[in-house]
Amino acid sequence: MEKKPLDGRKGPPRREVPPVVGLLLAMALMNALLYLCLDRLFISTPRSSLDPRHCPYGYFRVGQMNNCSAWLSCEELRTDVRPLKRVGEGAVKRVFLSEWKERKVALSRLTSLEMKEDFLHGLQMLKSLQGKHVVTLLGFCEEDNTILTEYHPLGSLSNLEETFNLSKYQNVNTWQQRLQLAMDYVGIINYLHHSPLGTLVMCDSSDLPKTLSQYLLTSNFSIVVNDLDALPLVNHSSGMFVKCGHRELHGDFVAPEQLWPYGKGHIEWLPPARPNQGQGQTATETRALSGNRTRVSLDYRPTL
């Protein structure tokens, strides 16, 4: 008896990859290779190895200066510095583009006597924190309420996008450069938190425009902090933490030190509770403007 061959079972038909998908995959691979090549070829903007720390305290060096020069005195500021035009103004000081020995410099003057305490605090911070993260101090005169610092023509970080949009800076408008600027900012905050004076908190950071206005963009596209008049010190030994400002602030970046969640008052930090203290006593205290005192716990929840 003749056997009929079994019919071979046919599997599901093979699906061929559409040409357009293959083309997209090839383009993605080419873009990835191009990205890696450009990343290897990228050369960041060269940064000067010189910084004010190479000069002893009370001296400075800027631009092409070969030697360190002593901070300018009141007499030198009055006779050798020539204001040209006003380039900025804030609550504490007005800033004038000025000239000193054919160099462009920034001359800051106190806006009003009501802000003199903040002005002098900023001056003291400038004197104490000179280094690569801080704008270079050239001189000061407490009698005239003036401060002279290095001039950075690119201005504050508030002008960053406008600067990047200029044709001559298109070559540095890269994600690598922007990342480096962000790292510079973090480096400044870290330096302030571990400064020679102790832990300092930058209070002028309640919103983006305010934050950007505190920093200057240098000609080699690095960042230096310029405004230090709101920089309180954390006293760890006594348990006293910072208190920012004299009123409640609102904004996108308000720090915990600037939040007043329990009435319109200042938050002052007290030493941790001792073992023999009664229940309900905690490490922080809110002083309301009305004079009332309310205890709150470290996580900002009222202790009942």
Buried (B, 14 or more C-beta within 10 A) or exposed (E): EEEEEEEEEEEEEEEEEEEEEEEEEEEEEEEEEEEEEEEEEEEEBEBEEEBBEEBEEEBBBBEEEEEEBEBBEBEBBEEBBEEEEEBBEBEBBBBBBBBBEEBBBBBBBBBEEEBBEBBBBBBBBBBBBBBBBBBBBBBBBEEEBBBBBBBBEBBBBBBBEEBBEEEEBEEBBBEBBBEBBEEBBEBBBEBBEEBEEEBBBBBBBBBEEBBBBBBBBBEEBBBBBBBBBBBBBBEEEEEBBBBBBEEBBEBEEBBEBBBBEBEEBBBBBBEEBEEEEEEEEBBBBBBBEEEEEBBBBEEEEEEE
